Amino acid sequence: MEEAREVFYRICPRCARAVPLASSERYCTNDGTRLLEACPGCGARITSPYARFCGRCGREFRLETRALEDKAGQGGLG
């Protein structure tokens, strides 16, 4: 009997779209956000296409996008 191979995913922290890690996509085709390959907190691979939080450290993946938006808002463009 063959062992099941674990599949890893990239997830968009903005819209939660998931693609298999084997895909060549690096940016979300819905909104252009860079896809996360692993938890930004602990580096654990994403093992579920439905994950919203890291299974190892509990970090919310959307926090990565919120932090980037906060920095952009503070820097200003004018």
N, C-alpha and C positions, 0 to 999 in steps of 0.2 A: 504494500500500500504506500502510495506517495505522500510525503509530508506536504502540507499546505505552505506555500511561500507567503511570508508577510508582505503586504502591499503598503507602501508609504504614499503620502499625498502632499501636495502643495495646496494651501488654502489662501483665499483672498481675505485679508483682515477687514476689508470694508463691506463686502457683500456676502461673504461666506461661500463663494463658489469654490469647489474642490476639483482638482485634476490629479491623476496619478503622477507620482514623482518621475516615472519613466517618460512622461510627456515632455516635449521640448518647450512648452509654454513657460515663460518666466513672469509674465504680466497678465493680469485678469483681462479677458476679452470683453467683460461687461463694463468695467470702469477704469481700466488702465493702471490699477494699483499693483505694485510688485507683490508677487505671491510669496507667502512664508513657506519655507521648506522644513523648518523646525521651530520649536518653541524659542522665542527670543529671550526667555528667562533662563531656561536650563539646557537648551539645545536638543531636547528629546525630539525624535522624529514624530511626525503626525501620522497616526495609524488608522484614523477614521475619517471618511469624507464628511462626516456630520459633526466633527469636533468643534467646539466653541471655546473650550478650555483645555489646557495641557493636562494630560493624565498623570504626569509625574509631579509637577510643581503647582498645578492649579491656576496658572496665569491665564487670564482671558486674552485670546488672540486679538480681539478688537482694540485692546488697549494700545497696541502698537500703532494703529492708525490714528487713534485719538491723540497720542503723544506727538506724532508728526504734524497733525493739524494744529495743535496748540503752538508748536514751534513756528509754524508758518504764519500763524496769526500774530505772534509776538514780534516777528521780524518786520512785518509790514512790507508793502510794496510801493509805498508812496513817499 
